[in-house]
Structures are given as C-alpha cells and as structure tokens.
C-alpha cells in the first residue's frame, strides 16, 4: 500500500485520527496520535517527531529528538477506539535521516538483508505460538513494607470449593489438566473466537485457537507464518488485540511466562524455515525428519548459541521461573522429531515440503519479537556458515522423553541458563555471531545487557514474600 492509498483509505473510511506507533527495547508499543486532517503525503516523507530520552533504553536527554517514519504497508483500523482511528507502525530515524541503530525494527530489517546478502536464501519465515493467561482479577504491589500478588480466574482449580452466590456449578480446570477440553470446562471459547474475529479483521490469518494445559484460563491462538519483520509486526498486533479484547469483556490477558506457581507457564514456540523464492530449503525427503543438511546446520547454530540467544528470547527474570523441569518446559538443549521435551523440535505430523520447519520451543512472549527473531536467524545462519553438525556436537537427536532419562544418560545434555543474569553473561561472552553484517551493533548489545542487568538487579534486591515463610522465625 502506498502513501496515496493510505490517504485514500483515510477519506473513504472517514478516519478521524491516525495513530503512529513504535516499539521500544523491551517490546512495548508507544504511540502519538494526529488528527487525520493533519496527515498528508509530507507526513510519510518527514515523519512524526518524538522525545527519545523518555523511552527507557533509547537516548540521553542531550540527544532526545527522534523521528517516527511511517511504514504505509503496516496500517490497520483500530477495532477498539470510539473515534475511527488508523494505526500505523513506524521505523525510528535520527534527525539526520539515518535509521536508529537501537530501533528493534531496524535490526530486524538488517537481519533480513543479511540473509539475502549471504546467498543462503531469499527470506526466512517465522510463526510464533504465543500463549497467554486470561484472568478475572489481578492485584499486585511491591513496596517498602509489603509485597504481594494475587490473581483469580472463575475456571481455576482453586475455586472448586468457592461459594459462588450459593451455586458453584463446578467444571473447573484441574492443575495441568486444561489441554483442549470442551465447554463447560473451557469457559473461554467465545472470548477467544472474538479475539480471532478481530485479528482477521485487521489482516492476520488465524489458523486455530484452543485452551492450553494450565488452569486459570491459559490459551493459545495461532496465526499464519510470514517473513521476519512482518511476523514481528503481526505479533505486536496480536498482543494488542488479545489484551484489549480481554479488557473489553471485563477480563485481563497476560503474556507473562509464569504468573502461577505449580502449573505450566506460557511459552512462545517459534517455527522457522528458509526459502529461496518459492523453494523450501529445509526439506530433504527420506532424511531424518525429512530435514536437509542446511536445516540441521541451522539447528546446530541455534543450539550452539542458545545460552546467549536466550538473553533475547527469554529476557525477563520471570522467564526462568518457567524454564524448570517438570512443566513441559524445553530446558534441554537438544533436538528431536516430534519430542516436546527438546529445545528444538521438528514437527513431523501432516507436514508438506513447504511446511518443513524447525521449532525452537524455549522462547516466551516477554521477548521483543524483532530482536528475538533476528537473533535466532543470526544463530541459525552462523550454524549454516560454520556447518555446525548438531549430532556431532552431542545435541541429539533424542527421540525419547528426556525428563525420564537417568542421571547418567542426562549428564552430557546441556541445559538452558538458570537465570537472566547467566543468560546475559553468556551473551556477553558470545555475541560475535550477532554483529555479522552489522545486524546488531556492539553498542546495542552492550546497552541491552546493561538495561537487562538493571531489571535483574531490581528483582534480586527486593524482599520476596516467600522469604518470610522461610526465615521469619529464625
């Protein structure tokens, strides 16, 4: 869609406001809204100014002026605003007219160009499975003299004995017992269907939705794969639609990986493959899981660089509450066909040559998708470049339940880092694959590590409520 077509769309749909959006370092969206009558072709040429110093992790106050440059191919009509509003995703530029090197979307664009310049293929496809929880009530506080969180869900197992106005009708979701039940146990069918309707209305192609394993409203909606930047754009739209639809219906949705203790967390399994035009490059009929040598080397790169990669794919302290054994969490750095206990799984059911792909199961949705997808692609391309053989490196294949292996059998299996700090240490020690072709800059990585270490420190220095249970009476 051209700028002229966007302006025509504004007129035809009687749009009153145009909302210009960008994504920060953490993956949060920000926006500035202009009256539609003030938006013209010059807006798409000159952009919209904003204060970069007010965005955490961006720029200092002495160099705060920045520009949002609209991508007129990324527009959609907001389904939630009372006044007709057109949303436009933007790239970030400096006042000198250069793309800002810390803009996550610019990093994703450089990753796509690096793939093309490498000669490996024309594009990479990504498809995230982003899980989330739907709660009916959420309260939390972290202060000097008290700290707590409390969440509730009408379908949660802990409410099986609750007095619900004298008529508790049962059909609660058991702990770890929520995988695809029908109503009345699944109470989110209509809400998820409404989310899907709105996703399709704004241009995403929905493939399916269902209740996930955990109690208390865990859900998943899958949308169609696309290229790296476009999929990251779609994921930002997906989260916006999911959270605002829940809000509209008096509920709240969170993509936090581990909001509940003792049940499964929410992941973001990322399917990925490389094409040369219309030709799939990950398929070889008759090979292990029908994977080509290129695909195996791509897996080798993912698993070899995984400790550093996880700083981008699981970049929150809460991420590592999910990455523990026993909750279907992919903590083992191995690959396998169809095995969900491996960090890299190769789907084998109902797969065509063009559908042949690898699935990295470790990530979660606290990841900034532009950074996470770019980092995964760079790790995979490094594996292809260096011909990293995952079998020779001891990464598998492991076609059995890894959680049931003996200690002796598991002793040579690498695991994911145990904390955000460990992942950042790994990134600090292994970041050369990211800076190839100038995709990530050293200054960006250094800034990202410092930004995330501050987050980790803010958690580790606070008193935890469970410490009172452990130590108050000593």
C-alpha positions in Angstrom: 0.0 0.0 0.0 1.4 3.4 -1.0 1.1 6.6 1.0 -1.5 7.8 -1.5 -3.6 4.7 -0.9 -3.4 5.2 2.8 -4.6 8.8 2.4 -7.5 7.5 0.2 -8.3 4.9 2.8 -8.5 7.7 5.5 -11.0 9.5 3.3 -13.1 6.5 2.3 -13.4 5.1 5.8 -13.9 8.5 7.4 -10.9 8.1 9.7 -10.7 10.8 12.3 -7.3 10.0 13.9 -4.1 8.5 12.8 -2.1 6.7 15.5 1.7 6.4 14.8 3.4 3.6 16.8 6.9 2.3 17.5 8.4 -0.5 19.7 10.9 0.1 22.5 13.8 -2.1 23.7 11.5 -4.3 25.9 9.0 -4.8 23.2 6.3 -2.4 24.4 4.4 -0.3 21.9 4.2 3.5 22.2 2.1 5.9 20.2 1.4 9.5 19.2 -2.0 10.4 17.6 -2.5 13.1 14.9 -5.9 14.4 13.6 -6.5 12.8 10.2 -6.8 16.2 8.6 -3.2 17.0 9.6 -1.8 13.8 7.9 -0.7 14.3 4.2 2.0 13.0 1.9 4.6 15.1 3.7 3.8 13.2 6.9 5.0 10.0 5.2 8.1 11.8 4.0 9.1 13.8 7.1 7.7 11.5 9.8 6.5 12.4 13.3 8.9 13.8 16.0 9.1 12.4 19.5 11.3 12.5 22.6 13.6 9.5 22.6 15.0 10.3 26.0 11.7 9.5 27.6 11.8 5.9 26.3 13.8 3.6 28.6 17.0 2.3 26.9 16.9 4.7 23.9 18.8 8.0 24.1 20.1 10.6 26.6 18.4 13.9 27.2 21.1 15.7 25.3 20.2 13.9 22.1 16.5 13.3 22.6 15.0 14.4 19.3 13.9 11.4 17.2 11.6 10.7 14.3 8.9 8.1 13.6 8.9 7.3 9.9 5.5 5.6 9.0 5.5 2.3 7.2 2.5 2.7 5.0 2.4 -1.0 4.4 1.6 -1.7 8.0 -1.7 0.1 8.6 -4.9 -1.2 10.2 -8.1 0.3 11.5 -8.2 0.1 15.3 -11.2 -2.0 16.4 -11.3 -0.6 19.9 -11.4 3.2 19.6 -14.6 5.2 19.9 -13.4 7.5 17.2 -12.3 5.9 13.8 -8.6 5.5 14.1 -6.0 4.2 11.7 -2.9 2.6 13.3 0.5 2.9 11.5 3.7 1.1 12.5 6.8 3.1 12.2 10.6 2.9 12.0 12.8 5.2 14.1 15.2 7.6 12.5 17.6 10.2 13.8 17.1 13.9 12.9 19.9 13.4 10.4 17.8 11.0 8.4 19.6 7.7 9.4 17.8 4.7 10.8 18.4 4.5 14.5 20.6 1.5 15.3 18.8 0.7 18.5 15.4 0.6 16.8 14.4 -3.1 17.1 12.5 -2.9 13.8 15.7 -1.7 12.0 17.7 -4.6 13.5 15.1 -7.0 12.1 15.3 -5.3 8.7 19.1 -5.7 8.7 18.8 -9.3 9.6 16.6 -9.9 6.6 19.1 -8.1 4.4 22.0 -10.1 5.8 20.2 -13.3 4.9 19.7 -12.1 1.3 23.3 -10.9 1.1 24.6 -14.2 2.4 23.2 -16.1 -0.6 21.7 -18.7 1.6 18.1 -17.8 0.7 15.7 -15.0 -0.2 13.7 -15.0 3.0 13.0 -16.7 6.3 9.5 -17.5 7.6 8.6 -17.3 11.2 5.5 -18.5 13.1 5.2 -17.9 16.9 2.8 -19.8 19.1 2.3 -17.2 21.7 0.5 -18.5 24.8 -1.3 -16.3 27.4 -3.5 -16.4 30.5 -6.9 -14.8 30.9 -7.7 -13.7 34.4 -10.7 -12.2 36.1 -8.8 -10.3 38.7 -5.2 -9.3 39.1 -3.7 -7.4 42.0 -0.1 -6.8 42.9 2.1 -4.4 44.9 5.9 -4.1 45.5 6.6 -1.5 48.2 9.0 -0.9 51.1 6.9 -2.6 53.7 4.8 -5.1 51.7 4.9 -7.1 48.5 2.3 -9.4 47.1 0.4 -10.6 44.0 -3.0 -12.2 43.7 -4.7 -13.5 40.6 -8.0 -15.1 40.2 -10.0 -16.9 37.5 -13.5 -18.3 37.5 -12.3 -21.5 36.0 -9.3 -22.0 38.2 -8.9 -25.3 40.2 -8.5 -23.4 43.5 -12.1 -22.2 43.1 -13.7 -25.6 43.1 -14.9 -25.1 46.7 -15.8 -21.4 46.4 -19.2 -20.2 47.3 -20.4 -18.6 44.0 -23.6 -16.9 45.2 -24.8 -20.2 46.5 -24.4 -22.0 43.2 -20.9 -23.2 42.3 -21.5 -25.2 39.1 -18.2 -27.0 39.1 -16.4 -27.8 35.8 -13.1 -26.1 37.0 -9.9 -26.8 35.1 -7.5 -29.1 37.0 -3.9 -28.2 37.5 -2.1 -29.3 34.3 -5.5 -30.5 33.1 -6.5 -27.8 30.7 -5.4 -29.0 27.3 -8.3 -28.7 24.8 -11.4 -29.6 27.0 -14.8 -28.6 25.7 -17.4 -26.4 27.4 -18.4 -26.1 30.1 -14.9 -26.7 31.4 -13.5 -24.5 28.7 -15.1 -21.1 29.5 -13.0 -19.1 27.1 -14.4 -20.3 23.7 -16.4 -17.2 22.8 -13.8 -14.8 24.1 -11.0 -16.5 22.0 -13.3 -16.6 19.0 -13.9 -12.9 19.3 -10.2 -12.3 19.5 -9.7 -14.3 16.3 -12.5 -12.4 14.6 -10.8 -9.1 15.3 -7.4 -10.5 14.3 -8.7 -11.4 10.9 -10.5 -8.1 10.7 -7.1 -6.3 11.0 -5.4 -8.6 8.5 -3.9 -11.6 10.3 -4.8 -15.1 9.1 -5.9 -17.2 12.1 -5.2 -20.9 11.9 -6.7 -22.1 15.2 -7.3 -21.4 18.9 -7.7 -23.6 22.0 -7.4 -23.8 25.8 -3.9 -24.7 26.9 -2.6 -27.0 29.6 -2.7 -24.8 32.7 -5.7 -24.0 34.8 -7.0 -20.4 35.2 -7.6 -19.6 31.5 -4.4 -20.4 29.7 -5.0 -20.0 26.0 -3.3 -20.1 22.6 -4.2 -18.6 19.2 -2.1 -19.4 16.2 -1.8 -17.1 13.2 -0.2 -17.7 9.8 3.6 -17.5 9.3 5.2 -14.7 7.4 8.6 -13.1 6.9 10.7 -11.9 9.9 9.7 -8.3 10.1 6.1 -8.9 9.1 5.7 -11.7 11.7 7.1 -9.4 14.4 4.7 -6.7 13.3 1.9 -9.3 13.4 2.9 -10.4 16.9 2.7 -6.8 18.2 -0.8 -6.5 16.7 -1.8 -10.0 18.1 -0.8 -8.9 21.6 -2.7 -5.6 21.3 -5.9 -7.4 20.1 -5.7 -10.1 22.7 -5.2 -7.7 25.6 -7.8 -5.2 24.6 -10.4 -7.7 23.7 -10.0 -9.3 27.2 -10.2 -5.8 28.7 -13.4 -5.0 26.7 -15.0 -8.2 28.2 -14.1 -7.3 31.8 -11.1 -9.7 31.9 -7.3 -9.2 31.6 -4.8 -11.1 29.5 -1.1 -11.5 30.3 1.8 -13.0 28.3 3.9 -13.2 31.4 5.7 -16.6 31.2 5.0 -17.8 34.8 2.2 -16.0 36.6 1.2 -19.1 38.6 3.3 -21.3 40.8 2.9 -25.0 40.4 1.4 -25.1 36.9 2.6 -24.8 33.3 3.9 -21.5 32.1 3.3 -19.7 28.8 5.8 -20.1 26.1 6.3 -18.8 22.6 7.4 -21.7 20.4 8.9 -20.2 17.3 8.6 -22.2 14.0 11.2 -21.1 11.3 12.4 -22.0 7.9 14.4 -20.6 5.0 13.2 -20.3 1.4 14.8 -19.4 -1.9 11.9 -17.8 -3.7 9.2 -20.5 -3.6 11.7 -23.3 -3.0 11.9 -24.6 0.6 15.5 -25.2 1.7 14.8 -27.2 4.9 13.3 -30.2 3.2 15.0 -33.4 2.1 12.8 -36.4 1.6 14.0 -39.6 3.4 16.5 -37.8 5.7 16.0 -37.7 9.5 12.6 -36.0 10.0 12.9 -35.1 6.2 15.4 -32.3 7.2 18.0 -31.0 4.8 21.7 -30.6 5.7 21.1 -26.9 5.8 18.3 -27.3 8.3 20.5 -29.4 10.5 23.2 -26.9 10.4 20.7 -24.2 11.3 19.6 -26.3 14.3 23.3 -26.6 15.2 23.7 -22.8 15.2 20.6 -22.4 17.4 21.7 -24.9 20.0 25.4 -23.9 20.0 24.5 -20.3 20.6 21.4 -21.0 22.8 22.8 -19.7 26.1 23.5 -16.3 24.6 20.4 -16.4 22.4 18.2 -16.9 25.4 19.0 -13.4 26.6 16.9 -12.2 23.7 14.3 -15.0 23.5 13.7 -15.2 27.3 14.7 -11.7 28.5 12.8 -11.4 31.8 13.5 -12.7 35.3 10.1 -14.4 35.2 11.2 -16.3 32.1 13.4 -18.5 34.3 10.5 -19.4 36.6 9.1 -21.2 33.5 12.4 -22.8 32.4 12.4 -25.5 35.1 12.0 -29.3 34.6 8.5 -30.8 35.2 6.2 -28.3 33.4 6.8 -29.3 29.7 9.4 -26.5 29.7 12.1 -27.1 27.0 15.2 -26.8 29.2 17.3 -29.4 27.4 19.5 -28.1 24.5 18.9 -31.0 22.1 16.8 -31.6 19.0 14.3 -34.3 18.2 11.4 -35.0 15.8 8.0 -34.6 17.5 9.5 -34.6 21.0 8.2 -31.7 23.1 10.8 -32.1 25.8 13.6 -31.0 23.4 14.5 -27.3 22.9 14.3 -27.8 19.2 11.5 -29.9 17.8 10.9 -30.9 14.2 7.2 -31.2 13.6 6.5 -34.4 11.6 2.7 -34.7 11.5 0.9 -33.5 8.4 3.9 -31.6 7.1 4.5 -30.8 3.4 7.9 -29.9 1.8 7.0 -26.2 2.1 5.8 -26.8 5.7 9.0 -28.5 6.7 10.5 -26.4 9.5 12.2 -26.4 12.9 10.5 -25.2 16.1 12.6 -23.5 18.9 10.5 -24.1 22.0 12.4 -22.2 24.6 11.3 -18.6 23.9 8.5 -16.8 25.6 6.4 -13.7 24.9 8.4 -11.3 27.1 10.8 -11.3 24.1 10.9 -8.3 21.8 9.9 -10.2 18.6 12.1 -8.0 16.3 15.2 -8.8 18.5 14.3 -12.4 19.2 13.6 -13.4 15.6 16.7 -11.6 14.4 18.9 -13.3 17.0 17.5 -16.7 16.1 18.1 -16.2 12.4 21.6 -15.0 13.0 22.4 -18.0 15.2 21.0 -20.4 12.5 22.9 -18.6 9.7 26.1 -18.9 11.7 25.4 -22.7 12.0 25.0 -22.9 8.2 28.1 -20.8 7.6 30.2 -22.9 10.0 28.4 -26.2 9.2 27.7 -26.9 12.8 26.5 -30.5 12.9 24.2 -30.9 15.9 24.7 -34.7 16.0 28.5 -34.4 16.2 28.1 -31.7 18.8 26.1 -34.0 21.0 22.8 -32.3 20.6 20.8 -35.4 19.6 18.6 -36.5 18.1 16.9 -37.5 21.3 13.6 -39.3 20.4 12.6 -40.2 24.0 11.2 -38.3 26.9 14.3 -36.6 28.2 12.7 -36.0 31.6 12.6 -39.7 32.2 16.3 -40.3 31.4 18.6 -41.4 34.2 21.2 -39.0 35.6 23.9 -40.9 33.8 22.0 -40.6 30.5 21.5 -36.9 31.1 24.9 -35.9 32.3 26.1 -34.7 28.8 23.0 -32.8 27.9 23.4 -29.1 28.1 20.7 -27.1 29.8 19.5 -23.5 29.4 20.9 -20.8 31.7 19.3 -20.8 35.1 18.7 -17.1 35.4 18.6 -13.9 33.4 22.0 -12.9 34.8 23.5 -16.2 33.5 22.0 -15.6 30.0 23.4 -12.1 29.9 26.8 -13.4 30.9 26.5 -15.9 28.0 25.6 -13.1 25.6 28.5 -11.0 26.8 30.8 -13.9 26.1 29.3 -15.0 22.7 27.9 -12.1 20.6 30.1 -12.2 17.5 27.5 -14.1 15.5 25.0 -11.3 16.1 27.3 -8.5 14.8 27.9 -10.1 11.5 26.9 -7.8 8.7 26.3 -5.0 11.2 22.9 -6.6 12.1 23.4 -6.0 15.9 26.0 -3.4 16.8 28.3 -3.9 19.8 27.0 -0.7 21.3 23.4 -2.0 21.1 24.4 -5.3 22.7 26.2 -3.5 25.5 23.3 -1.2 26.1 20.8 -4.2 26.1 22.9 -6.1 28.6 23.1 -3.1 31.0 19.4 -2.4 30.6 18.5 -6.0 31.4 21.0 -6.3 34.3 19.3 -3.4 35.9 16.0 -5.2 35.6 17.5 -8.4 37.2 19.1 -6.3 40.0 15.7 -4.6 40.8 14.2 -8.1 41.4 17.1 -9.7 43.3 17.5 -6.8 45.7 13.8 -6.8 46.8 12.5 -8.8 49.7 10.5 -11.8 48.5 7.3 -12.8 50.4 8.4 -16.4 50.5 11.5 -15.4 52.5 9.1 -14.6 55.4 7.9 -18.2 55.2 11.5 -19.5 55.3 13.3 -17.2 57.7 11.0 -15.0 59.8 11.1 -17.3 62.9 14.8 -18.0 62.9 
